[in-house]
Amino acid sequence: MPLTRFRRPGFAASAALLAGLTLIVSACGSAKATTGANGKPCPSTASLNGAGSTFDGPLFSKLFNVFPSVACGAQVNYQLVGSGAGINDLLTQTVDFGATDAPMKDDQLAQSKNGPIIHIPITLGAVAMSYNLGSLNSTHLQMTGTVIANIFLGKITSWDDPAIKALNPSVSLPHQTITVVHRSDGSGTSSIFTHYLSAINPQWSTQVGAGTTVNWPVGVGGKGNPGVAAAIKSTPGAFGYVELAYIVANPTSFGYATVQNQAGDYVLPSLDGAAQDAANVTTIPSDLRFYIVNAPGAQSYPISGFSWIIVYQHQSNADKGQAIANMLWWMTHDGQQYSTALTYVPLPSGIVTKDESQINSMTCGSSNTPCYAGGIK
C-alpha cells in the first residue's frame, strides 16, 4: 500500500509539507506474531488512527514505523494537525487517539460524549527560543523571561535594543527589526510557551494569558513546529519558539538562546535541561494534567513540557481498545529507547508507573474487562 512518511524536516520543504492539515505519519506492515508474549491472541485490529501534536512528530515517525513489526503491533496513521485539532478530533470521535502538549481543560473534558478521557504522558522535551541572525546563529544569545515576553508583547522591536545588549555585552548585535514568529494553529507548544511567559511576566499573564491559542500582540504565524521553523529560517531577524528536535535536525540553519531559569542561571535547551525541569516538579496530580515550566533547579531549562496521548477510558470496541492499550504500553515502555537519539527525554520511571495505572484503567466492551492483558513490552 502507499506509504507517506514524516521525515525530520529539511525545512526548505517544510512550508509545502504543512500547506494543508493532512500530513500523515504512517507505517505499513503486519504484526510478526498472532499471539503476544503471554500466549494470548493478539487483537485483530490492523490499523489505528490518531491526530494532534507536531511537537511529537519526529519521535512518532520512528515509533509508528517500528510498532507494526513488534508482537501484537499494528499500523498507525497519524495526522500532524496540532494539539488543538487533535483534541477536537478525539472529541468528535474521528480518531482513535489524540496527542497534545497541552492537557485538556475541564470544559473540554466536559464535552466528551463517550465517557471519561484519560491523559497518558508519552514524551518530554524542550522548546527552544530560535532566531535568524546570519553569522550570529552560531552564538547562543542570553535571554531572560522578561526580555522574551517584551519581544512578544511588541515592546522590544530591534535586536540592538538596550535590554538585549545588556544581556549580551560582548556581542555586536545588528540594528535589525525583530520579526516575531508564533503558531497559527491550536498548539500545545504554544501552551507550554505561553504558560512559561505567564509564570514569569505579570503583564503577559493579565494581557495575553496562556493556552493553545491566544491573541498574539505581534508577529506572523506558522502552521505546526515545521511551519514556524520554516518561517524563522526564511526571515532575517526572525525570533520564535520551536520544539528542540526541529532545531537539532538543522543545526546550521538557526540560532537558539540560553534562557535564564528560576535559579538565575542561563541554560541551553537540552535533554538534560528538560529532564531536570521535570525532576524538580514534585507535585503531580492523579489525572496527570500538569505543566512543568519554570521549575526550580540550577540546571533546569524553564521552557520544557510533557506531551500526552489522550484516549477514552472506556472502549466500546473491545478489539480496538486492546490494540490501543497495546500501543500505549509499548510506547511508554520499549518505545522509549528511541527518544534520546531524536532529542526527546525518555519518560522518568515515576511517570511510567503512573502511565501504567492509566493504561490499566482502560476498560473494553460491554463486560468492562481491562483492555490491556499483557503480552507486549
FIVEX-940839 format. One line per 4 residues: number of its first residue (from 1); their letters; for each residue z, x, y of N, C-alpha, C. Coordinates in steps of 0.02 Angstrom, whole numbers, always signed. Atoms other than C-alpha are relative to their C-alpha. Example, Ala and Ser with C-alpha at 12.3 -4.5 7.8 and 13.67 -1.06 7.14 Angstrom:
<atoms>
1) AS) +0,+45,-59,+390,+615,-225,+0,+45,+60 | -3,-42,-59,+357,+684,-53,+37,-39,+55
</atoms>
This chain:
<atoms>
1) MPLT) +0,+42,-59,+0,+0,+0,+0,+44,+62 | +0,-41,-61,-22,+60,+182,+70,+23,+17 | -64,-29,-18,+117,+171,+245,-1,+21,+72 | -9,-21,-70,+170,+187,+427,+66,+34,+6
5) RFRR) -62,-38,-4,+298,+323,+455,+17,+14,+72 | -23,-20,-66,+401,+354,+610,+19,+73,-4 | -14,-71,+0,+399,+540,+644,+43,+17,+60 | -37,-23,-59,+517,+635,+757,-51,+12,+54
9) PGFA) +57,+8,-45,+413,+606,+912,-27,+64,+28 | +35,-45,-42,+285,+725,+979,-14,-41,+62 | -5,+49,-53,+311,+648,+1148,-65,-11,+39 | +64,+15,-32,+131,+662,+1206,-26,-67,-24
13) ASAA) +23,+63,+28,+102,+513,+1093,+53,-54,+3 | -55,+48,+2,+268,+426,+1123,-16,-65,+35 | +14,+62,-36,+204,+303,+1252,-44,-46,-42 | +44,+41,+42,+68,+247,+1132,+39,-30,-58
17) LLAG) -40,+25,+56,+192,+232,+989,+43,-59,+20 | -46,+52,-23,+306,+123,+1093,-35,-51,+44 | +35,+47,-44,+169,+24,+1181,+16,-71,-18 | -22,+66,+21,+217,-127,+1078,+67,+7,-33
21) LTLI) -65,-2,+32,+378,-175,+993,-8,-13,-75 | +14,+14,+70,+303,-171,+819,-2,+63,-42 | -2,-60,+40,+327,+8,+763,+44,-10,-60 | -38,+12,+61,+384,+3,+583,+13,+66,-36
25) VSAC) -18,-54,+44,+478,+133,+485,+0,-28,-70 | +1,+27,+67,+439,+106,+303,-7,+55,-51 | +8,-46,+55,+442,+191,+136,-22,-39,-61 | +26,+37,+57,+342,+138,-15,+22,+33,-64
29) GSAK) -18,-26,+65,+386,+158,-195,+44,-49,-36 | -44,+44,+38,+493,+81,-329,+57,+41,-26 | -58,-34,+26,+663,+122,-397,-16,+35,-65 | +14,-38,+61,+663,+254,-534,+34,-30,-61
33) ATTG) -37,+27,+57,+782,+153,-640,+9,-75,+10 | -12,+72,-3,+810,-29,-683,+74,-16,-7 | -73,+8,+3,+997,-2,-707,+33,+53,+43 | -37,-47,-41,+1125,+81,-596,+41,+48,-43
37) ANGK) -41,-49,+35,+1245,+221,-639,+54,-32,-42 | -51,+36,+39,+1367,+91,-705,-30,-39,-59 | +32,+34,+56,+1239,+25,-829,-20,-72,+14 | +18,+69,-16,+1218,-142,-741,-71,-4,+28
41) PCPS) +68,+5,-24,+1045,-208,-698,-3,+7,+77 | +11,-4,-72,+976,-166,-526,-25,-68,+26 | +30,+61,-29,+932,-310,-407,-75,+2,-7 | +73,+3,+4,+753,-369,-423,-33,+4,+68
45) TASL) +28,-4,-68,+730,-368,-233,-32,+68,+11 | +38,-62,-6,+596,-238,-199,-3,+26,+71 | +5,-23,-69,+599,-232,-9,+49,-37,+45 | -46,+28,-49,+715,-263,+137,-29,+12,+70
49) NGAG) +25,-5,-69,+679,-290,+322,+57,+7,+49 | -50,-10,-52,+780,-225,+468,-33,+13,+67 | +26,-12,-67,+761,-202,+655,+58,+20,+46 | -50,-16,-51,+852,-129,+804,-5,+70,+28
53) STFD) -12,-63,-34,+914,+39,+866,-58,+50,-5 | +44,-58,+1,+792,+176,+917,+41,+65,-1 | -47,-56,+5,+943,+294,+930,-2,+27,-71 | -2,-19,+70,+938,+295,+739,-67,+21,-28
57) GPLF) +67,-8,+26,+750,+319,+724,-12,+61,-44 | +13,-58,+42,+737,+500,+661,+40,-1,-65 | -40,+3,+60,+880,+475,+538,-25,-54,-48 | +23,+55,+43,+819,+307,+473,-67,+16,-32
61) SKLF) +64,-20,+29,+645,+380,+448,+12,+38,-65 | -16,-39,+60,+718,+504,+324,+33,-43,-53 | -37,+39,+50,+839,+385,+240,-44,-52,-35 | +40,+54,+30,+713,+246,+214,-61,+26,-37
65) NVFP) +50,-31,+42,+587,+367,+141,+30,+26,-66 | -34,-24,+61,+716,+433,+15,+25,-57,-42 | -35,+53,+36,+802,+270,-31,-39,-32,-57 | +36,+31,+56,+661,+196,-139,+2,+41,-64
69) SVAC) +1,-43,+60,+675,+345,-257,+67,+5,-35 | -65,-3,+33,+860,+325,-297,+8,-59,-46 | -13,+55,+46,+926,+217,-437,+20,-62,+39 | -12,+64,-34,+928,+35,-378,-20,+2,+73
73) GAQV) +25,-2,-68,+840,+86,-218,-52,-53,+12 | +51,+50,-19,+715,-23,-125,-38,+26,+60 | +37,-15,-60,+580,-9,+6,+36,-33,+59 | -31,+28,-61,+648,-34,+183,-51,+4,+56
77) NYQL) +44,+4,-58,+538,-91,+327,+43,-10,+61 | -45,+1,-58,+625,-54,+491,-40,+3,+64 | +35,+3,-64,+563,-100,+665,+43,+31,+55 | -35,-34,-55,+612,+12,+811,-9,-42,+64
81) VGSG) +8,+46,-56,+638,-126,+939,+58,+2,+50 | -58,-4,-44,+804,-78,+1020,+57,-43,-26 | -59,+33,+26,+981,-134,+987,+4,-74,+17 | -4,+69,-21,+971,-294,+1088,-45,-45,-42
85) AGIN) +46,+39,+42,+819,-355,+991,+23,-2,-72 | -26,+0,+68,+899,-302,+828,+55,-52,-10 | -53,+51,+2,+1050,-411,+865,-32,-70,-1 | +32,+65,-3,+938,-557,+911,-37,-17,-65
89) DLLT) +37,+13,+62,+831,-537,+756,+47,-17,-58 | -48,+20,+52,+985,-544,+645,+25,-71,+12 | -25,+67,-15,+1050,-698,+735,-52,-54,-17 | +52,+49,+16,+883,-785,+711,-21,+5,-74
93) QTVD) +12,-8,+72,+882,-727,+529,-72,+17,-17 | +68,-24,+14,+711,-647,+543,+0,+67,-35 | -7,-63,+36,+777,-485,+466,+61,-5,-46 | -56,-2,+46,+898,-442,+326,+60,+37,+29
97) FGAT) -54,-36,-33,+998,-323,+435,-24,+22,+69 | +15,-28,-65,+1007,-264,+614,+33,+68,+7 | -33,-63,-16,+1052,-95,+687,+10,+4,+75 | -17,+0,-71,+1139,-71,+853,+49,+56,+17
101) DAPM) -46,-51,-25,+1225,+66,+952,+53,-31,+46 | -49,+38,-38,+1324,-69,+1043,+28,-54,-45 | -26,+53,+42,+1443,-176,+941,-11,-68,+33 | +12,+67,-26,+1409,-362,+959,+61,-25,+37
105) KDDQ) -54,+30,-38,+1512,-455,+1087,+22,-66,-33 | -27,+62,+29,+1620,-606,+1046,-49,-59,+7 | +45,+57,-10,+1495,-727,+1122,-62,+5,-43 | +56,-9,+45,+1355,-652,+1019,+19,-19,-72
109) LAQS) -23,+17,+67,+1456,-666,+859,+7,-75,-8 | -10,+73,+3,+1492,-847,+902,-66,-37,-8 | +66,+32,+7,+1304,-882,+900,-23,-3,-73 | +22,-2,+70,+1294,-849,+712,+2,-69,-30
113) KNGP) +4,+64,+36,+1237,-1000,+612,+5,+11,-75 | -1,-17,+71,+1260,-910,+448,+66,+34,-19 | -65,-28,+16,+1444,-863,+449,+14,+66,+33 | -21,-62,-32,+1534,-702,+497,-51,+56,-7
117) IIHI) +42,-60,+1,+1437,-545,+541,+47,+60,+1 | -43,-59,+3,+1514,-377,+496,-37,+61,+26 | +25,-62,-28,+1491,-207,+576,+16,+59,-46 | -8,-58,+45,+1464,-50,+471,-25,+62,+37
121) PITL) +23,-62,-32,+1461,+116,+566,-43,+40,-48 | +49,-32,+44,+1311,+210,+498,-14,+72,+19 | +10,-69,-22,+1298,+367,+603,+35,+9,+68 | -35,-20,-62,+1365,+457,+757,-41,+53,+34
125) GAVA) +40,-49,-35,+1276,+553,+892,+18,+5,+73 | -11,-13,-71,+1272,+617,+1070,-59,-23,+41 | +51,+19,-48,+1175,+552,+1220,-6,+55,+52 | +10,-57,-45,+1101,+696,+1320,-24,-23,+69
129) MSYN) +25,+10,-68,+1076,+695,+1509,-56,+50,+11 | +58,-43,+2,+900,+762,+1518,-39,-2,+65 | +38,-5,-62,+786,+819,+1659,-63,+40,-9 | +63,-37,-2,+615,+889,+1700,-3,+39,+66
133) LGSL) -1,-43,-59,+633,+1034,+1820,-39,+65,-12 | +43,-57,+10,+499,+1152,+1758,+37,+60,-27 | -31,-63,+23,+566,+1330,+1746,+75,-6,-9 | -72,+10,+7,+744,+1264,+1761,+19,-39,-62
137) NSTH) -16,+37,+61,+729,+1167,+1599,+39,+42,-51 | -37,-44,+45,+799,+1319,+1509,+72,+11,+24 | -67,-6,-28,+954,+1310,+1620,+39,-64,-12 | -42,+59,+11,+1095,+1194,+1570,+41,-12,+64
141) LQMT) -37,+16,-60,+1148,+1122,+1737,+67,-32,-17 | -64,+32,+7,+1328,+1068,+1757,+0,-67,+37 | -4,+67,-29,+1358,+883,+1790,+69,-30,-12 | -61,+40,+9,+1512,+777,+1818,-20,-73,-6
145) GTVI) +13,+71,+4,+1525,+593,+1782,-13,-31,+68 | +9,+27,-68,+1540,+559,+1968,-70,+14,+26 | +67,-17,-23,+1378,+651,+2007,-52,-41,-37 | +48,+40,+39,+1286,+564,+1865,-1,-72,+24
149) ANIF) -4,+69,-25,+1349,+395,+1924,-34,-8,+68 | +30,+5,-67,+1298,+430,+2103,-76,+8,-1 | +73,-4,+8,+1123,+480,+2047,-27,-68,-22 | +23,+64,+26,+1105,+318,+1950,+15,-58,+47
153) LGKI) -12,+50,-53,+1178,+220,+2097,-48,+8,+58 | +46,-13,-56,+1046,+295,+2211,+32,+33,+59 | -35,-33,-55,+1173,+387,+2318,-19,+74,+5 | +26,-68,+1,+1108,+559,+2267,-73,-5,-19
157) TSWD) +72,+11,+10,+919,+567,+2281,-42,+63,-6 | +37,-62,+2,+871,+751,+2284,+37,+51,-43 | -31,-49,+45,+901,+894,+2162,+41,+53,+38 | -40,-48,-37,+968,+1006,+2301,+54,-33,+41
161) DPAI) -56,+33,-33,+1098,+879,+2355,+62,+44,-3 | -60,-43,+0,+1260,+968,+2404,+46,-11,-59 | -45,+13,+56,+1356,+883,+2264,-24,+35,-64 | +27,-34,+59,+1239,+955,+2131,+3,+76,+11
165) KALN) -4,-72,-16,+1231,+1125,+2219,+70,+27,-9 | -69,-22,+7,+1420,+1135,+2221,+20,+13,-72 | -14,-8,+71,+1424,+1118,+2032,-40,+57,-31 | +46,-50,+27,+1284,+1246,+2009,-16,+52,+54
169) PSVS) +11,-44,-58,+1307,+1378,+2145,-48,+58,-12 | +44,-57,+14,+1207,+1513,+2056,-72,-21,-15 | +67,+25,+17,+1054,+1402,+2026,-37,-17,+65 | +41,+17,-57,+912,+1389,+2152,-33,-67,-14
173) LPHQ) +24,+68,+14,+887,+1201,+2149,-55,-19,+49 | +56,+17,-44,+724,+1131,+2218,+15,-59,+45 | -4,+60,-42,+711,+1010,+2362,-52,-49,-27 | +45,+44,+37,+634,+881,+2247,+35,-67,-12
177) TITV) -27,+67,+11,+659,+694,+2231,+20,-10,-73 | -22,+18,+68,+758,+636,+2079,-30,-68,-17 | +24,+64,+26,+667,+502,+1981,+44,-20,-59 | -44,+24,+52,+796,+407,+1879,-40,-37,-53
181) VHRS) +33,+34,+56,+735,+352,+1706,+54,-33,-43 | -48,+37,+41,+828,+217,+1609,-39,-42,-50 | +32,+43,+49,+792,+99,+1466,-23,-66,+32 | +26,+64,-25,+685,-55,+1500,+16,-57,-49
185) DGSG) -14,+49,+52,+738,-143,+1339,+75,-4,-11 | -70,+4,+18,+905,-203,+1272,+19,+58,-45 | -9,-65,+31,+980,-39,+1217,+73,+17,-12 | -67,-25,+14,+1135,+22,+1128,+13,+67,+31
189) TSSI) -8,-64,-35,+1103,+194,+1201,+21,-13,+72 | -21,+19,-68,+1114,+112,+1372,+73,-23,+1 | -69,+24,+2,+1276,+29,+1319,+49,+58,-5 | -42,-60,+4,+1352,+197,+1269,+4,+33,+69
193) FTHY) +4,-35,-64,+1294,+274,+1433,+36,-39,+55 | -31,+39,-54,+1350,+130,+1546,+75,-10,-13 | -72,+1,+12,+1518,+118,+1458,+32,+65,+23 | -25,-63,-26,+1540,+302,+1498,+6,-2,+76
197) LSAI) -2,+3,-73,+1494,+276,+1681,+55,-47,+25 | -53,+47,-20,+1611,+126,+1692,+69,+30,-10 | -65,-31,+13,+1752,+231,+1619,+19,+52,+52 | -16,-56,-45,+1736,+370,+1748,-14,-15,+73
201) NPQW) +19,+13,-69,+1671,+284,+1905,+14,-73,+18 | -18,+69,-17,+1754,+130,+1982,-56,-39,+33 | +55,+36,-33,+1603,+87,+2090,-51,-24,-52 | +47,+21,+52,+1489,+86,+1938,+30,-59,-40
205) STQV) -32,+52,+40,+1615,-19,+1842,-3,-68,+33 | -2,+64,-35,+1627,-153,+1976,-69,-23,+22 | +64,+18,-29,+1449,-148,+2044,-53,-12,-54 | +53,+4,+51,+1345,-125,+1885,+28,-21,-67
209) GAGT) -31,+18,+63,+1457,-131,+1732,-33,+33,-60 | +22,-31,+62,+1417,-93,+1551,-31,-52,-47 | +31,+45,+48,+1306,-169,+1419,-67,+26,-23 | +66,-19,+25,+1142,-160,+1325,-54,-8,+54
213) TVNW) +43,+7,-58,+1057,-222,+1483,+44,-7,+62 | -35,+6,-64,+1116,-201,+1663,-53,-3,+55 | +45,-1,-58,+1039,-221,+1835,+2,+70,+30 | +0,-70,-23,+994,-40,+1867,-12,+2,+76
217) PVGV) +9,-4,-73,+1014,+2,+2053,-65,+34,+20 | +61,-39,-16,+868,+126,+2050,-33,+21,-66 | +31,-32,+57,+743,+203,+1934,-58,-38,-32 | +55,+28,+39,+600,+169,+1813,+22,-5,-72
221) GGKG) -22,+13,+68,+613,+104,+1636,-49,+25,-52 | +40,-18,+58,+551,+163,+1467,+24,-37,-61 | -19,+37,+60,+549,+71,+1301,+25,+48,-53 | -28,-41,+53,+663,+149,+1172,+16,+70,+23
225) NPGV) -13,-70,-15,+728,+326,+1168,-65,+40,+6 | +63,-36,-9,+550,+391,+1140,-34,-15,+66 | +32,+17,-63,+488,+297,+1292,+34,+33,+60 | -36,-35,-53,+624,+368,+1404,-16,+74,-1
229) AAAI) +16,-71,+6,+592,+543,+1338,-70,+15,+24 | +68,-10,-23,+406,+524,+1368,-5,-4,+76 | +1,+8,-73,+437,+466,+1547,+30,+61,+34 | -30,-60,-29,+552,+614,+1582,-49,+59,-4
233) KSTP) +45,-56,+9,+427,+737,+1510,-60,-3,+47 | +60,+6,-40,+283,+668,+1613,+14,-6,+75 | -17,+11,-70,+378,+651,+1778,+40,+59,+28 | -38,-54,-31,+426,+808,+1876,+58,-28,+42
237) GAFG) -59,+22,-36,+602,+788,+1944,+38,-56,-33 | -31,+57,+33,+648,+653,+1819,+69,+18,-28 | -68,-8,+27,+827,+628,+1757,+17,-64,-38 | -16,+59,+39,+879,+512,+1616,+44,+16,-60
241) YVEL) -45,-8,+57,+981,+486,+1458,-39,-15,-64 | +37,+5,+62,+913,+511,+1282,+44,+23,-58 | -37,-23,+59,+988,+524,+1108,-20,+71,-16 | +10,-72,+6,+1007,+709,+1070,-56,+19,-49
245) AYIV) +51,-17,+49,+892,+708,+917,-69,+4,+31 | +65,+1,-31,+744,+669,+1028,-11,+61,+45 | +5,-61,-41,+782,+819,+1139,-9,+61,-44 | +3,-57,+46,+810,+942,+997,-68,+5,-33
249) ANPT) +66,+0,+31,+643,+890,+922,-53,+32,+45 | +48,-28,-49,+556,+954,+1081,+37,+47,+47 | -45,-42,-40,+665,+1098,+1143,-30,+31,+62 | +30,-32,-58,+538,+1169,+1266,-23,-51,+52
253) SFGY) +27,+51,-44,+496,+1002,+1348,+51,-27,+50 | -52,+31,-41,+663,+956,+1427,+56,+49,+15 | -64,-30,-12,+816,+1024,+1510,+54,-51,-15 | -55,+48,+8,+985,+948,+1472,+65,+33,+22
257) ATVQ) -58,-24,-37,+1152,+963,+1557,+62,+7,-43 | -69,+2,+24,+1328,+1011,+1514,+36,-53,+42 | -35,+55,-34,+1441,+865,+1559,+75,+12,-2 | -73,-9,-3,+1621,+878,+1616,+35,-55,-39
261) NQAG) -37,+49,+40,+1738,+793,+1493,+67,-16,+32 | -64,+22,-27,+1907,+713,+1517,+48,+57,+12 | -44,-59,-7,+1993,+882,+1495,-22,+45,+57 | +25,-41,-55,+1889,+954,+1638,-46,+55,-20
265) DYVL) +45,-51,+25,+1781,+1064,+1528,-72,-25,-1 | +70,+17,+3,+1591,+1068,+1534,-26,+12,-71 | +19,-3,+71,+1519,+1032,+1361,-72,-23,-8 | +68,+20,+16,+1341,+1026,+1297,+1,-55,-52
269) PSLD) +6,+48,+54,+1287,+878,+1191,-15,+37,-65 | +7,-35,+64,+1301,+934,+1010,+32,-41,-55 | -33,+32,+56,+1353,+881,+837,+76,+9,+5 | -72,-13,-4,+1522,+964,+860,+32,-38,+57
273) GAAQ) -28,+36,-57,+1548,+886,+1031,+8,-74,-13 | -5,+71,+18,+1511,+711,+967,+54,-11,-52 | -51,+6,+52,+1620,+740,+814,+70,+5,+29 | -65,-7,-33,+1764,+797,+925,+17,-62,+40
277) DAAN) -11,+61,-38,+1742,+646,+1037,+25,-56,-46 | -21,+52,+48,+1756,+533,+884,+69,+14,-29 | -63,-19,+32,+1901,+630,+809,+60,-14,+46 | -54,+10,-47,+2003,+607,+967,+11,-73,+20
281) VTTI) -13,+72,-7,+1991,+417,+961,+42,-22,-59 | -47,+13,+55,+2142,+365,+860,+11,-74,-13 | -9,+72,+9,+2143,+176,+884,-67,-32,-14 | +63,+31,+21,+2004,+90,+787,+15,-70,-25
285) PSDL) -15,+69,+21,+2004,-100,+770,-26,-13,-71 | +18,+14,+70,+1990,-176,+597,-72,-24,-8 | +69,+24,+6,+1821,-254,+636,-51,+55,+17 | +42,-59,-12,+1753,-80,+682,-47,-8,+60
289) RFYI) +38,+6,-63,+1688,-134,+853,+38,+41,+53 | -36,-43,-46,+1735,+8,+971,-48,+51,+31 | +36,-54,-33,+1673,+142,+1091,+44,+62,+1 | -39,-63,+0,+1723,+325,+1095,-14,+42,+62
293) VNAP) +19,-39,-58,+1658,+378,+1266,+62,+28,+36 | -50,-33,-41,+1760,+500,+1371,+67,+7,-35 | -62,-12,+38,+1887,+535,+1234,+32,+66,+22 | -33,-63,-18,+2017,+672,+1263,-23,+57,-45
297) GAQS) +16,-58,+41,+1999,+848,+1195,-46,+48,+36 | +37,-51,-37,+1933,+1012,+1265,-72,+6,-23 | +68,-8,+28,+1779,+1011,+1151,-38,-66,-5 | +32,+65,+6,+1738,+825,+1163,-59,-5,+48
301) YPIS) +57,+17,-43,+1565,+781,+1227,+7,-73,+18 | -24,+67,-19,+1602,+624,+1329,-49,-57,-6 | +49,+55,+6,+1438,+527,+1308,-24,-2,-72 | +14,+4,+72,+1444,+500,+1121,+14,-70,-25
305) GFSW) -12,+66,+27,+1443,+347,+1012,-22,-8,-72 | +21,+20,+67,+1429,+269,+841,-59,-48,+5 | +51,+53,+8,+1285,+161,+782,+18,-38,-63 | -20,+44,+54,+1310,+13,+667,-59,-34,-32
309) IIVY) +42,+52,+30,+1214,-88,+540,+42,-64,+0 | -33,+65,-2,+1257,-271,+560,-32,-46,-52 | +25,+44,+53,+1242,-395,+416,+45,-61,-4 | -41,+59,+13,+1302,-568,+368,+48,+16,-58
313) QHQS) -50,-14,+51,+1463,-557,+268,-15,-38,-65 | +18,+38,+60,+1406,-694,+151,-76,-3,-6 | +71,-1,+13,+1234,-677,+74,-16,-57,-49 | +15,+57,+42,+1166,-842,+7,-47,+19,-58
317) NADK) +44,-26,+52,+1029,-750,-90,+36,+58,-34 | -43,-49,+32,+1136,-656,-215,-37,+65,-17 | +37,-60,+19,+1000,-537,-275,-14,+44,+61 | +14,-39,-60,+950,-486,-99,+65,+28,+29
321) GQAI) -65,-25,-24,+1133,-472,-48,+23,+62,-37 | -18,-60,+39,+1162,-349,-190,-42,+59,+22 | +44,-55,-22,+1011,-247,-133,+23,+27,+69 | -25,-22,-66,+1079,-243,+47,+63,+40,-8
325) ANML) -62,-36,+11,+1251,-190,-13,-12,+68,-31 | +18,-65,+30,+1174,-53,-120,-27,+48,+53 | +27,-41,-54,+1076,+10,+30,+55,+26,+45 | -54,-20,-45,+1231,+13,+140,+45,+51,-33
329) WWMT) -44,-48,+34,+1335,+103,+9,-33,+68,-3 | +36,-64,+4,+1202,+237,-15,-4,+33,+69 | +6,-29,-67,+1176,+260,+173,+65,+30,+25 | -65,-24,-24,+1362,+282,+205,+31,+53,-45
333) HDGQ) -26,-50,+47,+1386,+399,+57,-52,+56,-10 | +48,-53,+12,+1245,+506,-16,-49,+9,+57 | +48,-6,-54,+1131,+467,+129,+24,+42,+58 | -27,-39,-56,+1247,+558,+249,-20,+74,-3
337) QYST) +18,-71,+8,+1187,+726,+180,-60,+18,+45 | +59,-14,-41,+1030,+709,+288,+14,+0,+75 | -17,+10,-71,+1123,+685,+453,-6,+64,+41 | -6,-60,-41,+1156,+862,+513,-67,+30,+19
341) ALTY) +65,-30,-14,+978,+927,+498,-39,-40,+51 | +35,+42,-47,+920,+781,+605,+40,-12,+64 | -41,+1,-61,+1054,+808,+740,+41,-64,+7 | -49,+54,+1,+1170,+667,+689,+63,+26,-36
345) VPLP) -63,-22,+29,+1353,+685,+641,+14,-39,-64 | -21,+36,+60,+1400,+643,+461,+62,-42,+14 | -57,+44,-14,+1522,+498,+460,+66,+33,-21 | -66,-25,+19,+1705,+552,+463,+25,-38,-62
349) SGIV) -23,+30,+63,+1793,+518,+297,+39,-64,+12 | -38,+60,-15,+1908,+391,+378,-45,-60,+14 | +48,+54,-15,+1758,+290,+440,-34,-21,-65 | +31,+17,+64,+1677,+299,+267,+46,-47,-39
353) TKDE) -48,+43,+35,+1835,+223,+193,-1,-70,+29 | +3,+65,-33,+1830,+83,+322,-66,-35,-16 | +64,+29,+19,+1645,+57,+284,+2,-30,-70 | -5,+25,+69,+1685,+38,+100,+34,-69,-1
357) SQIN) -34,+65,-3,+1805,-103,+143,-46,-54,+27 | +47,+49,-27,+1672,-189,+248,-52,-20,-51 | +51,+15,+50,+1540,-175,+113,+30,-40,-58 | -33,+37,+55,+1662,-234,-20,+19,-71,+20
361) SMTC) -17,+68,-22,+1699,-387,+87,-61,-47,-3 | +60,+41,+4,+1519,-447,+69,+0,-41,-65 | +2,+44,+59,+1502,-596,-49,-70,-28,-8 | +67,+20,+17,+1348,-660,-137,-2,-65,-38
365) GSSN) +14,+60,+38,+1283,-828,-195,+53,-54,+5 | -45,+57,-3,+1371,-993,-223,+67,+15,-31 | -64,-17,+32,+1505,-910,-328,+42,+49,+41 | -35,-46,-45,+1553,-792,-185,+25,+63,-36
369) TPCY) -18,-61,+35,+1556,-642,-302,-15,+60,+46 | +13,-58,-41,+1562,-468,-223,-73,+22,-7 | +69,-24,+2,+1388,-407,-176,-6,+69,-31 | +4,-68,+26,+1425,-227,-216,+35,+5,-66
373) AGGI) -29,-4,+68,+1452,-196,-400,+0,+71,-26 | +3,-70,+22,+1443,-6,-404,-70,+17,-26 | +64,-20,+30,+1303,+90,-487,-46,+37,+46 | +41,-39,-46,+1237,+178,-332,+47,+45,+39
377) K) -44,-49,-31,+1306,+333,-248,-6,-3,+76
</atoms>
